[in-house]
């Protein structure tokens, strides 16, 4: 008997539901509260509701998406494609209907609430020594008595006037050489790339006369969930524009191992993911150049930092070996190559790309960038540096030794896999406080400085509304629930009778806590469910276990300070992080934020050639710990499931917070919940 309904999973939100066969994708999105735009009322005119379906096996979701999971391309889509063009693989959500189980990605441009860059560039003093520089040169005119070519005379001029010797020139620049020399009356400006390894200088571009529009580079933090890029002036080091987008690969799997699994189970899956991320990078580059008002031709450098799986998928290398012991990288060294080799076509045709070295099979170039930015190898005290994303990169060290590991936290910290979760965008709850007596919450949303109980909040948020909860919001919500006695140390949410508030609502065999009810105005009901608590517990346990494992190897029970890096570090209070048990116990004033340290490391490498050699040498000295094969990791993980921890004391936290001693486990099947095995 044919199926009458199908499972529809939307990424990056992770929202899902079953819908009758024939339901338009746009209708399914609206019913689930998915952020999918539409202006024309579903008539296929505005194109705002573009979506990208993903096909193949998705073991994590327990489904296989068939080629006919959506209805066939119809006349409306064909007409729109003919007149305005649809990107390959795109469909119109108002026209495509559900025919079977399907995974659907909502690209950034189809989302109503545009993403806020939480990985903004931090102010940083950087010694400017970029790899690519501009030189104005006077070239000798050709002479019948001197049969040398124009390139040879340009080489001689660079050597004589700037002491730049041995330059090489690609054919694309050589073809521009003669017109530029003659138009500039034998005066030209050239962009020359000097590799930090001492390789021959490379001619990148040439302009007639004096070129004064500047040179620019991109520092790119290519994360599993988000991609952040900083457009940087290569003369001054100033960041002109920063922007971020969701990584479109999320439709193939929310975490790294899901993407490796997708590549394993779907022939050509790795190439699909490579094409998706390269296209996103091209779009991001174009958008940054347009916003900054610069010619994309002036972007001559890219520096990438990324975890090992993203590293391989960017390069077009199948990541299958990273999914199984011994987690072998195709290459762990740094790479300097043509940006065009990475499919980058929206910048200078001869632009160069530099990828920082990876530290180990699960500790990537992003961790190397954090090490370059925060310099634990130069620290007098023992520093624990945590860069939290879908994969946590952890460094522990001082002048004596630096250890590194990676921990699979998953996307919960970024708002994914959370029932009311969303990315950081206007309208998303980012701060939460809960009164421990009344159990009433108040919150702040991105784009508004008022708290929800302040006069004028409703007016100030009338445009954006209250749309969901982002990563920082869910972390604070869970910590506040623990401090208010709504959640017990095991992570169980109490009932209304147990907690004394009707905001604790029954949800199946468990309970959920209501933060905001916007249903009267057609908005969402935003709750923290038992499943949300479990997702945060799994994520924070992996993070803490990784840190504790490094401390074991170093032979210490305490660290001197904790540095929180990434979007998480910039937006979560140390108190909330410690209440959850995400980080080891230290005085709260010893927990500091480094902002987007990986992005800062990328900018340092972009602006300073010597930094590239320095980080390559530093990485060679870092001792790598592989959590996947360390028996103690699982032991630490289980103990860290409690809030804040089952066995480790938190004396510093106890000085500032008294956690209620409550227990909501009423027996039965583990208090009405089933234990989830960690995959």
C-alpha positions as CSV (number, residue, x, y, z in Angstrom):
1,X,0.0,0.0,0.0
2,X,1.6,3.3,-1.0
3,X,2.5,5.7,1.8
4,X,0.1,8.5,2.6
5,X,2.6,10.8,4.3
6,X,6.3,11.4,4.4
7,X,9.0,12.8,6.8
8,X,10.2,16.2,5.9
9,X,13.5,17.5,7.5
10,X,14.6,21.1,7.1
11,X,18.1,22.2,7.5
12,X,19.8,24.1,9.0
13,X,17.0,24.4,11.6
14,X,16.7,20.7,12.1
15,X,12.9,21.0,12.3
16,X,10.9,18.1,11.0
17,X,7.4,16.7,10.7
18,X,5.3,14.3,8.7
19,X,3.1,15.7,5.9
20,X,0.6,14.3,3.5
21,X,1.9,13.3,0.1
22,X,1.3,16.3,-2.2
23,X,1.9,19.0,0.5
24,X,3.8,22.0,-1.0
25,X,7.2,22.4,0.6
26,X,6.3,26.0,1.5
27,X,3.3,24.8,3.4
28,X,5.3,22.3,5.3
29,X,7.8,25.0,6.2
30,X,5.2,27.3,7.5
31,X,3.5,24.7,9.6
32,X,6.8,23.8,11.2
33,X,7.8,27.5,11.7
34,X,10.8,27.1,9.3
35,X,12.3,30.5,8.2
36,X,11.4,30.3,4.5
37,X,10.5,33.5,2.8
38,X,7.6,34.2,0.4
39,X,6.2,37.4,-0.9
40,X,4.0,36.5,-3.8
41,X,1.7,34.1,-1.9
42,X,3.0,31.0,-3.5
43,X,2.4,32.0,-7.1
44,X,6.0,31.3,-8.2
45,X,6.7,35.0,-9.0
46,X,8.9,36.3,-6.2
47,X,11.4,33.4,-6.1
48,X,12.0,34.1,-2.4
49,X,11.1,30.5,-1.4
50,X,14.0,28.7,-3.2
51,X,15.1,25.5,-1.5
52,X,17.6,22.8,-2.2
53,X,16.6,19.2,-1.7
54,X,19.3,16.6,-0.8
55,X,19.1,13.0,-2.0
56,X,20.7,9.7,-0.9
57,X,21.1,7.9,2.4
58,X,21.0,9.7,5.7
59,X,21.7,7.2,8.4
60,X,21.5,9.8,11.2
61,X,17.9,10.7,10.2
62,X,17.1,7.0,9.4
63,X,15.9,7.8,5.9
64,X,16.8,7.4,2.3
65,X,15.8,10.3,0.0
66,X,14.8,9.0,-3.4
67,X,15.3,10.9,-6.6
68,X,11.5,11.4,-6.8
69,X,11.1,12.6,-3.2
70,X,9.7,15.9,-4.6
71,X,7.3,16.4,-7.5
72,X,8.7,16.9,-10.9
73,X,9.8,20.3,-12.2
74,X,6.7,22.1,-13.3
75,X,5.8,24.8,-15.8
76,X,6.0,27.6,-13.3
77,X,9.5,26.7,-12.2
78,X,10.6,26.2,-15.9
79,X,9.3,29.6,-16.8
80,X,11.0,31.3,-13.8
81,X,14.3,29.5,-14.6
82,X,14.1,30.6,-18.2
83,X,13.5,34.2,-17.4
84,X,15.6,34.7,-14.2
85,X,17.5,31.6,-13.7
86,X,17.6,29.1,-10.8
87,X,20.9,27.7,-9.4
88,X,21.5,24.1,-10.2
89,X,19.6,21.8,-7.7
90,X,17.3,24.6,-6.6
91,X,13.5,24.3,-6.5
92,X,10.7,26.7,-5.7
93,X,9.2,25.8,-2.3
94,X,5.7,26.9,-3.4
95,X,5.8,24.7,-6.4
96,X,7.6,21.5,-5.3
97,X,5.4,19.1,-3.4
98,X,6.4,16.3,-1.0
99,X,6.3,12.9,-2.6
100,X,8.5,11.0,-0.1
101,X,10.9,11.3,2.8
102,X,13.1,14.3,2.1
103,X,15.8,16.5,3.5
104,X,15.5,20.1,2.4
105,X,18.0,22.9,2.9
106,X,16.8,26.5,3.2
107,X,19.7,28.7,1.7
108,X,20.5,32.0,3.4
109,X,18.9,34.1,0.7
110,X,15.6,32.3,1.2
111,X,15.5,33.0,4.9
112,X,13.4,35.9,6.2
113,X,15.6,36.7,9.1
114,X,19.1,37.2,7.8
115,X,22.0,35.8,9.9
116,X,23.9,38.0,12.2
117,X,27.6,37.5,12.1
118,X,28.5,36.1,15.5
119,X,32.1,35.6,14.4
120,X,32.8,39.3,14.0
121,X,36.4,40.4,13.6
122,X,38.1,41.4,16.8
123,X,40.4,44.5,17.0
124,X,43.9,43.2,16.9
125,X,47.3,44.8,16.4
126,X,49.0,42.9,13.5
127,X,52.4,43.7,12.0
128,X,51.7,44.1,8.4
129,X,53.8,42.0,6.0
130,X,51.4,40.6,3.5
131,X,52.4,38.1,0.9
132,X,51.0,40.1,-2.0
133,X,52.2,43.7,-2.5
134,X,51.9,46.5,-5.1
135,X,54.9,47.9,-6.9
136,X,55.0,50.9,-9.2
137,X,57.8,50.4,-11.8
138,X,59.3,52.3,-14.7
139,X,60.0,49.8,-17.5
140,X,62.6,50.5,-20.2
141,X,61.0,50.8,-23.7
142,X,61.9,48.2,-26.3
143,X,65.0,48.9,-28.3
144,X,65.9,47.4,-31.7
145,X,69.4,46.9,-30.4
146,X,68.2,45.1,-27.3
147,X,66.0,42.2,-28.4
148,X,64.7,41.4,-24.8
149,X,61.0,40.9,-24.3
150,X,58.7,43.1,-22.2
151,X,58.6,40.5,-19.4
152,X,62.4,40.4,-19.2
153,X,62.6,44.2,-19.0
154,X,59.8,44.2,-16.3
155,X,61.9,41.7,-14.3
156,X,64.9,43.9,-14.7
157,X,63.0,47.0,-13.5
158,X,61.6,45.1,-10.4
159,X,65.1,43.9,-9.5
160,X,66.6,47.4,-10.0
161,X,63.9,49.5,-8.4
162,X,62.5,47.2,-5.7
163,X,65.1,44.4,-5.3
164,X,62.4,41.9,-6.3
165,X,64.1,39.1,-8.3
166,X,63.1,36.0,-10.2
167,X,59.5,36.7,-10.7
168,X,57.3,34.2,-12.6
169,X,54.2,35.2,-14.6
170,X,51.2,33.1,-15.5
171,X,49.9,33.2,-19.0
172,X,46.8,35.2,-18.0
173,X,49.0,38.1,-16.7
174,X,51.5,37.8,-19.6
175,X,48.6,38.4,-22.0
176,X,47.9,41.7,-20.3
177,X,51.5,42.8,-20.1
178,X,52.0,44.6,-23.4
179,X,48.7,46.5,-23.5
180,X,49.3,47.7,-19.9
181,X,52.8,48.8,-20.6
182,X,51.8,50.8,-23.6
183,X,48.7,52.3,-22.1
184,X,50.7,53.3,-19.0
185,X,53.5,54.8,-21.1
186,X,56.0,52.2,-19.7
187,X,54.9,52.8,-16.2
188,X,52.8,50.0,-14.6
189,X,51.7,48.9,-11.2
190,X,52.1,45.2,-10.5
191,X,50.8,42.9,-7.7
192,X,53.5,40.4,-6.7
193,X,53.0,37.4,-4.4
194,X,55.9,36.5,-2.2
195,X,55.5,33.0,-0.7
196,X,56.8,32.7,2.9
197,X,58.7,29.5,1.9
198,X,61.1,31.5,-0.3
199,X,59.7,30.3,-3.6
200,X,60.0,32.5,-6.6
201,X,57.8,35.6,-6.5
202,X,54.7,35.3,-8.6
203,X,53.1,38.1,-10.8
204,X,49.4,38.2,-9.8
205,X,48.1,41.2,-11.8
206,X,49.2,44.3,-13.7
207,X,47.6,47.8,-14.2
208,X,48.7,50.6,-16.5
209,X,50.2,53.6,-14.7
210,X,49.7,54.1,-10.9
211,X,47.0,51.8,-9.5
212,X,45.6,53.3,-6.2
213,X,42.5,51.3,-5.5
214,X,44.2,48.9,-3.1
215,X,44.6,45.2,-2.6
216,X,42.4,43.0,-0.4
217,X,42.3,39.6,1.1
218,X,39.8,37.3,2.7
219,X,40.3,35.6,6.0
220,X,37.8,32.7,6.0
221,X,36.8,30.6,9.0
222,X,35.1,27.6,7.3
223,X,33.1,26.0,10.0
224,X,30.8,22.9,9.9
225,X,27.7,25.0,10.6
226,X,28.7,28.6,9.7
227,X,31.2,30.2,7.3
228,X,32.6,33.6,8.4
229,X,34.7,35.8,6.2
230,X,36.6,39.0,6.8
231,X,37.4,41.3,3.9
232,X,40.7,42.9,4.8
233,X,42.8,45.7,3.4
234,X,46.3,44.2,2.7
235,X,48.0,47.6,3.2
236,X,46.4,48.8,6.5
237,X,45.1,45.5,7.9
238,X,41.7,47.1,8.3
239,X,38.7,44.8,8.1
240,X,36.3,46.5,5.6
241,X,33.5,44.0,5.9
242,X,32.6,40.8,7.7
243,X,29.9,38.5,6.8
244,X,28.7,35.0,7.7
245,X,26.4,32.4,6.1
246,X,25.3,28.9,7.0
247,X,27.4,26.2,5.5
248,X,25.1,24.6,2.9
249,X,26.7,21.2,3.6
250,X,24.5,21.1,6.6
251,X,21.8,19.5,4.4
252,X,24.1,16.5,4.0
253,X,24.6,16.1,7.8
254,X,24.6,18.4,10.8
255,X,27.8,17.1,12.2
256,X,31.1,16.0,10.6
257,X,30.7,12.3,11.0
258,X,27.2,12.5,9.3
259,X,28.9,14.1,6.3
260,X,31.6,11.5,6.2
261,X,28.9,8.9,6.4
262,X,27.0,10.6,3.5
263,X,30.2,10.5,1.4
264,X,30.6,6.8,2.3
265,X,27.1,5.7,1.5
266,X,26.4,7.9,-1.6
267,X,28.8,7.6,-4.5
268,X,29.8,11.1,-5.5
269,X,28.6,12.5,-2.2
270,X,31.9,14.1,-1.4
271,X,31.9,15.9,-4.8
272,X,28.4,17.2,-4.0
273,X,29.5,18.6,-0.7
274,X,32.6,20.1,-2.2
275,X,30.6,21.9,-4.9
276,X,28.1,23.2,-2.4
277,X,30.7,24.8,-0.1
278,X,32.7,26.2,-3.0
279,X,29.6,27.8,-4.5
280,X,28.8,29.3,-1.1
281,X,32.3,30.8,-0.8
282,X,31.9,32.4,-4.3
283,X,28.6,33.9,-3.3
284,X,30.0,35.2,0.0
285,X,33.0,36.7,-1.8
286,X,30.8,38.5,-4.3
287,X,28.5,39.8,-1.5
288,X,31.4,41.1,0.5
289,X,33.0,42.9,-2.5
290,X,29.6,44.5,-3.4
291,X,28.9,45.6,0.1
292,X,32.4,47.1,0.5
293,X,32.2,48.7,-3.0
294,X,35.4,47.3,-4.3
295,X,36.3,45.6,-7.5
296,X,36.5,41.8,-6.9
297,X,39.6,41.8,-9.1
298,X,41.3,43.6,-6.2
299,X,40.8,40.5,-3.9
300,X,44.1,38.7,-4.4
301,X,44.5,36.5,-1.3
302,X,42.5,34.0,0.7
303,X,43.5,32.3,3.9
304,X,41.4,29.4,5.1
305,X,41.1,27.8,8.6
306,X,38.8,24.8,9.0
307,X,38.5,21.4,10.7
308,X,40.0,18.4,8.9
309,X,36.7,17.2,7.3
310,X,36.0,20.7,6.0
311,X,39.6,20.9,4.9
312,X,39.3,17.8,2.8
313,X,35.9,18.8,1.3
314,X,37.2,22.2,0.4
315,X,40.1,20.7,-1.4
316,X,37.9,18.1,-3.1
317,X,39.4,15.2,-1.2
318,X,37.1,12.3,-0.1
319,X,37.0,12.5,3.8
320,X,36.3,8.8,4.2
321,X,39.6,8.1,5.9
322,X,38.8,10.6,8.6
323,X,35.8,8.6,9.6
324,X,37.7,5.6,10.8
325,X,40.9,4.9,12.8
326,X,43.7,5.9,12.4
327,X,41.9,9.0,11.0
328,X,44.6,9.7,8.4
329,X,44.7,13.1,6.7
330,X,45.6,13.2,3.0
331,X,48.0,16.0,4.1
332,X,48.5,17.7,7.4
333,X,50.9,20.4,6.2
334,X,50.0,23.9,5.1
335,X,49.0,24.5,1.5
336,X,49.7,27.4,-0.8
337,X,47.8,27.2,-4.1
338,X,45.8,29.0,-6.6
339,X,42.4,30.1,-5.4
340,X,41.1,28.9,-8.8
341,X,42.1,25.4,-7.8
342,X,39.5,25.6,-5.1
343,X,36.8,26.7,-7.6
344,X,37.0,30.3,-6.5
345,X,36.0,32.4,-9.5
346,X,34.6,35.6,-8.0
347,X,37.9,37.3,-7.2
348,X,41.2,37.9,-9.0
349,X,41.8,35.2,-11.5
350,X,45.3,34.7,-10.2
351,X,44.5,35.0,-6.5
352,X,46.4,32.8,-4.1
353,X,45.0,30.7,-1.3
354,X,46.8,29.6,1.9
355,X,45.4,26.9,4.2
356,X,46.9,26.7,7.6
357,X,48.3,23.3,8.7
358,X,46.2,20.7,10.5
359,X,47.3,19.4,13.9
360,X,45.9,15.9,13.6
361,X,43.1,13.9,12.0
362,X,40.5,15.4,14.2
363,X,42.3,18.7,15.2
364,X,42.4,21.0,12.2
365,X,43.7,24.2,10.8
366,X,41.1,26.1,12.9
367,X,42.8,24.9,16.0
368,X,46.2,25.9,14.5
369,X,44.7,29.4,13.9
370,X,43.5,29.6,17.5
371,X,47.1,28.7,18.6
372,X,48.5,31.4,16.4
373,X,46.0,34.0,17.8
374,X,46.2,33.0,21.5
375,X,49.8,31.7,21.7
376,X,49.5,29.2,24.5
377,X,53.1,28.2,23.8
378,X,54.1,31.6,25.1
379,X,51.9,31.6,28.2
380,X,53.5,31.7,31.7
381,X,50.3,30.2,33.3
382,X,48.5,27.0,32.3
383,X,45.8,28.1,29.9
384,X,42.8,26.0,28.6
385,X,41.6,27.4,25.3
386,X,38.3,26.2,24.0
387,X,37.0,27.0,20.5
388,X,33.4,25.8,20.5
389,X,31.5,25.0,17.4
390,X,29.9,21.9,16.0
391,X,33.3,20.4,16.7
392,X,35.2,21.8,19.8
393,X,38.9,22.4,19.4
394,X,40.7,22.4,22.8
395,X,44.2,23.5,23.6
396,X,45.9,23.2,27.0
397,X,49.4,24.5,27.5
398,X,52.1,26.9,28.6
399,X,55.7,27.5,27.7
400,X,56.5,24.0,28.7
401,X,54.1,22.0,26.5
402,X,50.9,22.4,24.5
403,X,48.3,19.6,24.1
404,X,45.4,19.6,21.7
405,X,42.3,17.5,21.0
406,X,39.0,17.7,19.3
407,X,35.7,16.9,20.9
408,X,32.4,16.1,19.0
409,X,30.0,18.6,20.6
410,X,27.5,18.6,17.7
411,X,25.5,21.6,16.5
412,X,23.4,22.2,19.6
413,X,25.5,25.1,20.8
414,X,24.7,26.9,17.5
415,X,21.0,26.4,17.9
416,X,20.6,23.4,15.6
417,X,18.9,20.2,16.8
418,X,16.9,22.3,19.3
419,X,13.1,22.3,19.1
420,X,12.7,26.0,18.9
421,X,16.3,26.6,17.7
422,X,17.5,28.8,15.0
423,X,20.7,30.5,13.9
424,X,21.6,33.9,15.3
425,X,19.3,36.4,13.5
426,X,17.1,39.3,14.5
427,X,14.2,38.0,16.6
428,X,16.2,35.1,18.1
429,X,16.3,34.9,21.9
430,X,20.0,35.3,22.9
431,X,19.8,36.1,26.7
432,X,17.5,34.5,29.3
433,X,17.0,35.1,33.0
434,X,14.6,33.1,35.2
435,X,13.4,34.4,38.6
436,X,14.2,31.6,41.1
437,X,11.2,32.4,43.2
438,X,8.4,33.1,40.7
439,X,10.0,30.8,38.0
440,X,9.0,33.5,35.5
441,X,11.4,34.1,32.6
442,X,12.5,37.3,30.8
443,X,14.7,37.4,27.7
444,X,16.4,39.6,25.1
445,X,16.3,39.0,21.4
446,X,19.0,39.9,18.8
447,X,18.3,43.3,17.4
448,X,16.7,44.8,20.5
449,X,18.5,46.0,23.7
450,X,15.3,45.8,25.9
451,X,14.3,42.8,28.0
452,X,11.0,41.2,27.4
453,X,9.5,42.7,30.6
454,X,10.7,46.2,29.8
455,X,8.1,48.8,28.6
456,X,8.3,49.2,24.9
457,X,9.6,45.7,24.2
458,X,6.6,44.6,22.1
459,X,6.9,47.8,20.0
460,X,10.7,47.5,19.6
461,X,10.3,43.9,18.3
462,X,7.2,44.4,16.2
463,X,9.1,44.0,13.0
464,X,11.3,41.0,13.8
465,X,9.0,39.3,16.3
466,X,10.3,36.7,18.7
467,X,11.1,33.8,16.3
468,X,13.1,31.2,18.2
469,X,16.2,30.7,20.3
470,X,19.8,30.7,19.2
471,X,22.8,28.9,20.7
472,X,23.6,31.4,23.3
473,X,20.0,31.6,24.3
474,X,19.5,27.9,24.8
475,X,22.7,27.6,26.9
476,X,21.6,30.4,29.2
477,X,18.1,29.0,29.3
478,X,19.2,25.6,30.5
479,X,21.7,27.1,33.0
480,X,19.0,29.4,34.3
481,X,16.5,26.5,34.6
482,X,19.1,24.6,36.7
483,X,19.7,27.7,39.0
484,X,15.9,28.2,39.4
485,X,15.2,24.6,40.4
486,X,13.3,23.7,37.2
487,X,15.9,21.1,36.2
488,X,17.6,18.7,38.5
489,X,21.3,17.7,38.4
490,X,20.5,14.7,36.1
491,X,19.0,17.2,33.6
492,X,15.3,16.1,34.2
493,X,12.7,18.9,33.9
494,X,10.2,18.9,36.8
495,X,6.4,18.9,36.4
496,X,4.2,21.9,37.4
497,X,3.5,20.3,40.8
498,X,7.2,19.7,41.4
499,X,8.5,23.1,40.3
500,X,5.6,25.3,41.3
501,X,5.0,26.8,37.9
502,X,2.5,26.2,35.2
503,X,5.3,27.0,32.7
504,X,6.4,23.4,33.2
505,X,4.1,21.7,30.7
506,X,3.5,18.0,30.0
507,X,5.0,16.9,26.7
508,X,4.5,13.2,26.2
509,X,6.2,11.3,29.0
510,X,8.4,14.3,29.9
511,X,8.0,18.0,30.4
512,X,8.9,21.3,28.7
513,X,9.4,24.8,30.0
514,X,7.6,27.6,28.3
515,X,9.7,30.7,27.7
516,X,7.4,32.6,25.4
517,X,4.0,32.1,23.9
518,X,3.4,34.2,20.8
519,X,0.5,32.1,19.5
520,X,-2.1,34.7,20.2
521,X,-0.4,36.9,17.6
522,X,0.4,34.1,15.2
523,X,3.9,33.7,16.5
524,X,5.6,30.5,17.9
525,X,5.5,29.0,21.3
526,X,9.1,28.8,22.4
527,X,9.9,26.0,24.9
528,X,12.9,24.2,26.2
529,X,12.0,20.5,25.9
530,X,13.6,17.5,27.6
531,X,15.1,16.6,24.2
532,X,16.8,20.1,24.2
533,X,18.2,19.5,27.6
534,X,19.6,16.2,26.4
535,X,21.2,17.8,23.3
536,X,22.9,20.4,25.5
537,X,24.0,17.7,28.0
538,X,25.6,15.6,25.2
539,X,27.3,18.7,23.8
540,X,28.7,20.0,27.0
541,X,29.7,16.5,28.2
542,X,31.8,16.0,25.1
543,X,33.4,19.5,25.7
544,X,34.2,18.9,29.3
545,X,35.5,15.4,28.7
546,X,37.9,16.6,26.1
547,X,39.3,19.3,28.5
548,X,39.5,16.8,31.4
549,X,41.4,14.3,29.2
550,X,44.0,16.9,28.3
551,X,44.3,17.8,32.0
552,X,44.9,14.0,32.8
553,X,47.6,13.8,30.2
554,X,49.2,16.9,31.7
555,X,48.8,15.5,35.2
556,X,46.8,18.4,36.7
557,X,43.4,18.8,38.3
558,X,43.1,22.6,37.8
559,X,44.0,25.1,35.2
560,X,45.0,28.7,35.8
561,X,42.6,30.3,33.3
562,X,40.1,29.4,30.6
563,X,39.8,31.2,27.3
564,X,36.5,30.9,25.4
565,X,36.9,31.3,21.7
566,X,34.4,31.4,18.9
567,X,30.8,32.8,18.7
568,X,30.1,30.9,21.9
569,X,32.9,32.6,23.8
570,X,31.8,36.1,22.8
571,X,28.2,35.6,23.9
572,X,27.9,33.3,26.9
573,X,28.7,34.4,30.4
574,X,31.3,32.4,32.3
575,X,28.8,31.8,35.1
576,X,26.3,30.1,32.8
577,X,29.0,28.0,31.2
578,X,30.2,26.8,34.6
579,X,26.7,26.1,35.9
580,X,26.3,23.7,32.9
581,X,29.7,22.2,33.6
582,X,31.0,23.0,30.1
583,X,34.4,24.1,31.5
584,X,36.5,23.1,34.5
585,X,36.0,25.1,37.7
586,X,38.2,28.2,37.9
587,X,37.5,31.7,39.4
588,X,35.0,33.5,37.1
589,X,37.4,36.4,36.6
590,X,39.8,33.8,35.1
591,X,37.4,33.0,32.3
592,X,37.8,35.4,29.4
593,X,36.5,35.6,25.9
594,X,38.8,35.7,22.9
595,X,36.1,36.3,20.4
596,X,36.6,34.5,17.0
597,X,40.1,33.4,17.7
598,X,40.2,31.1,14.7
599,X,39.2,34.1,12.5
600,X,41.8,36.3,14.1
601,X,44.4,33.7,13.5
602,X,43.3,33.6,9.8
603,X,43.7,37.4,9.6
604,X,47.1,37.3,11.2
605,X,48.3,34.7,8.6
606,X,46.6,36.8,5.9
607,X,48.4,40.0,6.9
608,X,51.8,38.6,8.0
609,X,53.9,36.2,6.0
610,X,56.2,35.4,9.0
611,X,53.2,34.2,11.0
612,X,52.7,31.5,8.4
613,X,56.1,30.1,9.1
614,X,55.6,30.6,12.8
615,X,52.4,28.5,13.0
616,X,53.9,25.8,10.9
617,X,56.7,25.5,13.3
618,X,54.4,25.7,16.3
619,X,52.0,23.0,15.1
620,X,55.0,20.6,14.8
621,X,55.5,21.0,18.5
622,X,51.9,20.5,19.7
623,X,51.2,17.1,21.2
624,X,47.9,15.6,19.8
625,X,45.5,13.5,21.9
626,X,42.9,11.5,20.0
627,X,39.8,11.4,22.1
628,X,38.2,8.6,19.9
629,X,40.7,6.0,21.1
630,X,41.2,7.2,24.8
631,X,39.2,5.0,27.2
632,X,39.1,7.7,29.8
633,X,37.2,10.0,27.4
634,X,34.0,7.9,27.7
635,X,34.4,7.8,31.5
636,X,34.7,11.6,31.7
637,X,31.8,11.9,29.3
638,X,29.4,9.9,31.4
639,X,30.4,11.7,34.6
640,X,30.0,15.1,32.9
641,X,26.3,14.4,32.0
642,X,25.2,15.8,35.3
643,X,24.7,19.5,35.8
644,X,27.4,20.7,36.5
645,X,29.1,17.3,37.1
646,X,28.6,14.0,38.9
647,X,31.9,13.8,40.7
648,X,34.2,16.8,40.0
649,X,33.8,19.5,42.6
650,X,33.1,23.1,41.6
651,X,34.2,25.1,44.6
652,X,34.8,28.4,42.7
653,X,31.3,28.2,41.3
654,X,29.8,27.4,44.7
655,X,31.2,30.8,45.9
656,X,28.9,32.7,43.5
657,X,26.0,30.3,42.9
658,X,24.0,28.0,45.2
659,X,22.4,25.3,43.0
660,X,19.1,23.9,44.3
661,X,19.2,20.4,45.5
662,X,16.1,19.0,43.7
663,X,15.3,15.6,42.2
664,X,12.5,14.9,39.7
665,X,13.3,11.3,39.1
666,X,10.1,9.5,40.1
667,X,11.2,6.0,39.1
668,X,9.8,4.0,36.2
669,X,11.8,4.0,33.0
670,X,14.5,6.3,34.3
671,X,12.1,8.9,35.5
672,X,10.0,8.8,32.3
673,X,13.0,9.1,30.1
674,X,15.1,6.7,28.1
675,X,18.8,6.9,28.2
676,X,20.3,7.7,24.8
677,X,23.4,6.0,23.7
678,X,26.1,8.3,22.4
679,X,26.8,7.6,18.8
